[in-house]
């Protein structure tokens, strides 16, 4: 590693560019009915940060699987330090210094940091007893944590670490394997802005140490900040490369989708109507004693911003009835779901309501209040079930004939939603888990849109989705709002909140710190409210809602 860094520094001083230690040349990989990679070439030099971008389905994942030895290419050559290979195995890729930090982290939560870093490679003592030498293990791990600036030690339990800290553990594991290339797949998708800044500093540190990074992300602003070079994939081929001086949102998007995108904000077709969702003095178990007052009007998109831990997701779960409200009331169309004497005992006149956070999910569904959850894979979809069955699942009674689901009616509805939302899937009988992230999200939306929503709560609706699919979802949300649906959109993406919403409510430690109208929109104002400070311009802090006064 020291020799590699020295060679890179010498090359920089002499004005020479270090030769690549890893090259993919003419890589092709086809599956039945689709060419995933078509003559793709990529070179990686020591200490280089490469941004790899493209729409979902462009071939990024397949290319990385080829690089990691998980998938063998049908054609092409892989060169490592000049040696040619038709394909790599997983062990050969690791021996070449290729390491992954996956979007879905692979850590053992019942073990500590050190055990995870050296899993399967622990130093042993006690002869034939083969006991783990815990003291030596911690000594070996500590330098890697210090190198990454970690604020936790090797003895820290994994289940007590935040997501950002767990990612640092994964990077420490890669460094312990003497990684020369670390591939990061959507590493910031669940991080706060502060945690993202910290990760980008870690990447800069890896670069300074001569470790190369392939940074895969749909957040183009982060790619622009950290990448020296951007490689863009489109439909399985390299659509182009951008050197550092040419990297910009516009240039990346143009190569990704072959066209320029319009600005994301579209003004509503008409002024918002009356209050559709009213939240009065509502508190959740995450922040007991902290009251939320909120009003979402028919025909508007209200953004809900805030730092991780501010209580946004907990509020969404309680409004939908997954979790029980600790106090307060929730109204849909001026009629209470919970509170005002009901409080967890169900909703008067709603059959099957059994209480819960807001009278239970069934009561919320009966009233037209729907939730698109943050984790679409675990909470929004049944991965092994078909697209058609996922779409019909919340409303099976509508497709029932004598107690049995009418498959023809179910399929016909799915075909309508597929066409309406442009869900890119060959057949509605295809398992939902095989779709790209953007198309999975459209399936989650489709199951609610088929039921004529009155209020929709969307928690991180575009997380892990490419820019093309994001624009489709933004356009869909605006069309829903123009049709009179009230939309509450929770998002950690600042550009998204500012670019899509009509108003922004900002949460801080379990309460609404303030409301911003469009003339007040700025990252500065949102951040100041998110940390509990007053914004640059005076904003409204709600005390009551229409529902409270009725």
C-alpha positions, 0 to 999 in steps of 0.5 A: 500500500505504501509503495502504491501511494509513493508511486502515485505521489511521485507520478503527481510530482513529475506531472505523470498520470499513474497507469491503471491497476484495474481495467475492464475491456469490452465487457458484455453480459446478456440475460434472456431478453436483455443485454445488461452490458454491451462492450463496456470498458472502464479503467481505475487508477490508484487514488482515483474517485470515479462517479458511476451514474445511470438510470436504474437498469442502466447496467451499474449493478451488473458491472460491479458484480462482474468486477467483484467476481459475482457474475462472469461476463460473456465476453471481454477482458479484465486486467489486474496489474497487467494480468488478463482474466476472462473473469474473476472469482469472488476470492480473486477479486478480494485478492486484487484488493476490490472491496464493496460497501453495499447499500444494504450493509452486511454486518452481524448486529449481535457482534461488536465492531472488531468481530465484524471487521475481522469476521472469519479472520480473527487472531486465535490463542489457546492452541487447539482450543482456538479461542479468539484473542479479543485483546489482539483483535481490538488492537488490530482494528483500532488503527483502522477506526482512527484512520477513518476518524470514528467516534466509537471503539472496536468494542462497540456493539453494532446494534448500538451504532447509527447507519453512518457509523455502520458504513464506517465499519464496512469501510474499516473492513475493506481497509483491513483487507488491504483494499485498493478499490472500494466500491460504494453503492448508494452510500448516502441514501439513508444519511443526514447531510452532516453524515454525508459530509463526513463520508465525503471527507472519508472518501477524500482521505482514502484518495489521499492514501492512494485507495481508489473509490467507485462512487455509485449514487443517484444524488448527483450533487454528491457525485459532483462534489467528490468525483474526479471523473464520471462514467455514465451508463445508459442501456448497458453501454457507456454513454460518455465520460466527464472529466472533473472540469466538465462534471455538472448536473446538466451534463450528467443528466443529458448523458444518463437519459439522452435529454435535459430535464425541466425544473422539477417545480410545477406550480399547482393548477389552482389554489389549494382547497380546504384542510384534508388532513389536520393534526392537532397536538399529536405526540408519538412515543419517539418524542413524548410530550412534544406536540405536532400541529399540522394542516395539509390542504386538498390540492397541495404538496406539503414537504416535511423536512428535518434531521434524522431522529426529528420524528418524521417517520414516527409521525407518519406511522402514527398518522396511518395507524401503525403506531399509537398516538400518545396524545392529540387528534388526527382529522381527515376532512374535518372528521376525527380518526383518533382523539376527541373522545375516540383515542385508540378505540376505533373510528365511529361508523368505520367497520373493522376499526380497532384503534391504533395510532389513528384508529388503525391502518384499516380506518385510515384506508377506509377514510382515504388516508394512505402511506407509502413507507420509507422502506418499500422493500420491507414494508411496501411490497411483497417481493416474491409476489406478482405486480398484479397481486401487490397492486390489489392487496390493500383492496382485495374485497373489490376483486372478490367474487364469492370469497375468491379473488377474480384473477381477471379483474385483478390483472385488468386493474394492474394493466391499467396502472401499468399503463397509467404509471409507465411501470416498466415490466414485461408482464404484471405477473412478474415478481415485484422483487425483480423490478428496478427501484423506480418501478417498485416505487411505482407499484407501491403508488399504484396499489393506493392510486387504484383506491382513489386517495384523499390524503397520501403520506409519502416517506422518502418516495424517491430514495435510491431512484434514478433522476428519470424515475424521480421526474416521473414520480414528481409529475405524478405527485403534481397531477394527484395534487391537481386532482385534489389529493392532499400530499404530505411528502417526507424527504431528506433530499433538500433539492427535492423538498425545495424543488417539488413542494408548495410549502415546507414544514420542518421538524425538530425534536418531535415538533414543527419548528416552522412553516416555509412558504415558497418565497422563503424556500432556501437550504439555509432556512430549512437547516436553521429550523431543522437544528432548532434555530430561527430562520433568516426570515420570520416564518409561521409556527403553527399553534392550531389547525382548522380541525382543532377549531371545528 
